[in-house]
Amino acid sequence: MMKNFTNIARMLRKGSTNAEKILWYHLRGRKLEGYKFRRQQPMGRYIVDFVNFEKRVVIELDGGQHAIEKDTDKERDAWLKAQGFKVLRFWNNDISQNLEGVLEVIRKRLISPSPGPSH
């Protein structure tokens, strides 16, 4: 199953949305505070848009379909939180209309002290 997830993640990377491409440009190559991000990363039974393992931050970009998929997103967020990750969600139009604000929210999360393991 993991092999299949890897193939799906690869396809998602090739078919990135404009919002994902813009955000990836600002995250890749340790451009944001020197932190390494991966994109379209398989995690458990999910594939997350962006993840930083060091600070345990997941970034999800939501398009219009996420208004319909709220329950699925809640499940995914709960599972990621249980694994010790903080999920930051942004709408695609946040990237086009307020990129600096989005990057600042991400930056603040990265530089804040990481909480200990949650129990």
N, C-alpha and C positions, 0 to 999 in steps of 0.2 A: 504494500500500500504506500509506503514512503516513496518508492520509486515513482509511482503515479503522481503523488503530491509534488515531487521535484519537477516532473514534466509539466504539471499544471502551473506551478510557480514560474517556470521558464517561459511558458506561453503568456502568462500575465505580465511578466517583465517586458516581453516584446510588444504587447498590446497596451502599454501604459496609457492612461488618460492624460490629457494636457496638464491637469492639476498635478498628477503624480510626477510627470516629467519636470515640471517647474520646481516642485518641492525637492525632488531627488537632486536636481542641479545644486541646490543649497545645502543638502545633507551629505552628498557623496564626497569622498576624499577627505573626510574629517574637517570639512569646511566650517561646521558649526561647533565652536568651542573645542575643537580637536577630538570630538567623539565619533566613533565608527558606527555607521548604520548599515543595515542590510535591508534590501527591499524584496517584497513578495517572498517572505520567509515562511516556510512550513513550521508550524508550532502545534504539536498535538494533532487534533483533527481539523485545524484551521490553517489558513495562509494569511498572515498579516501584511499590511501594506509596507510598513517600515518598522524596524526594531533596533534598539540599542541594548545589547545584552549587559554591558557594563553597568548602566544606570537603571536597567530593567524598565525601559520606556518603549511602549508600542504606540505608533501613530497610525490612525486610520483616517482615510479620506472618504467621505461619504457623498455619493451622487444622489440623484432623485430616487433611485431604487431603495435606498436605506430608509426612506419614509415608510415603505411597505414592509421592510425586513427588520423592524424594531425588535421583535422577539428574538430573532436569530442574533442580532447585535448584542442584546442583553446577555444571552447565553455565552457568547464568545467573550464578552467583557468580564463576566463572572468567572469563567474558567481562567482567563489570563490573570485576573486579580488573585485568584487562588494560587497561581504559580508565582506570585510576587511581582507582577508587572503592573505598572500604571499605564492606563490607556488614555491617550489624548485623541479626541475625535474632532475633526474639522469638516465642514462642508466644502465641496469643490469650489464653490464661489468665494469662500473665504480666501482661498489661495489667489484668485484673480483680483479680488477687491481689497484684501487686507493682508498681503503676504508678510509685510514687516511685523504686523501684530501676531500672526501665526508663528513666525520664527522667534519672536520674543517669548511667547508662551512656552515653546519647546526649549529655548535657551534657559529660561528660568527653572524649568523642571530638571534639566541636565545639571545645572550648577548647584541645585539645592541638595542638602545632605540626603542621602538615600535612607529611607526608613529601614529599620531592622526587619528580619523575617516576620511575616504576619502569621498568627496562629489562630 
